[in-house]
């Protein structure tokens, strides 16, 4: 760990370079976690429960919980439905 100077170095040390199987698995899990956090924060700002969000979008409370806890992958179309229909907010995606 002597040569680690930033977060990317730490990721390479622990999971390998981008494109390796271990790193790809980490990146996928990281994205699921970040989307879950974003959903939870937006839901709480809207003052609705997981159950209410599930009812508005035709999903289950347990599914919302799994997403918010980063334990379930989510398709962009489903995420968009939760944000735009369930929370009545706009989802913007950018590529940088």
N, C-alpha and C positions, 0 to 999 in steps of 0.2 A: 504494500500500500504506500510505499515511499514515493513512487512516481505518479501517484494520482493527484492531479491538479484541479480537476473539475468533475462535474457530475457525469459527463460523457466518459471520462477515463474510468470512473467507478463502474459504470454500466459495462464497459468493455472488459474490465477485470472480472466482473461477476458473471456476465451473460455472453460475452463475446461481441464481435463486431456486428453491425447491422447486416442482416441477411443470413445470419447463422440460425439454425433451428432454435437454440436456447434464447437468443435475442428476440427472434420473431415471436416466440411464446410470451416473453416478458412484455413486449410492445403491445400485443393484443390484450393482455390482462390489464396493462396500464390504461389503455384506451377505454376499456369497459369500466374501469374504476372512475376515470375522469368524467365519462358520460353520466354515470350514476350520481356522482357528486353534483354535476350541473343540474340534473333532473330534480334531485332532492331540494337543492337551493331554490330552484324556480318554483317548485310545488309549494314549498314553505312560504315563499314570498306571495304566492297566490292564496295563501291561507286555506288550502284544501288538504284533506287527508289522502292517504294512499288509496283507501277504499273509494272515496269520491272520484279520484282520478281514474281508477279502474272502471268504475261504473260509467263515467263519461266517455270512455274510449273502448269499451267492450272487452276489457282485459280482466285479469284477476289481481287482487290485492297482493297475493304472494309473488306474482310476476313483477309488479312494481317494486316490491321490497327487494327482490333478487337483483333487479337492475340498480337500484339505489345503493346496494351493498357491493356492487361490482362482481356479483356472482353469476351473472347471466349475460351472454352476448346479446346485442340488440342490433337489428337492422336499421339503417338510416330512415327507411320509410316508417317504421314503427316509432322511432324516436320523434320523427316529425309529427306523427299523429298525436303522440302524447303531449308534445309542446303546443302544437297549433290548435288541436281540437280540445284536448283535455285542459290545458292551461290558458288557452286563448292568447298565446304569445306567438311571436314570429321567430322561426328558426332560420338563422343565416349561417351558411357554411362557406369557408374560403379556403383556397389552396395557396400556400405561401412557399 
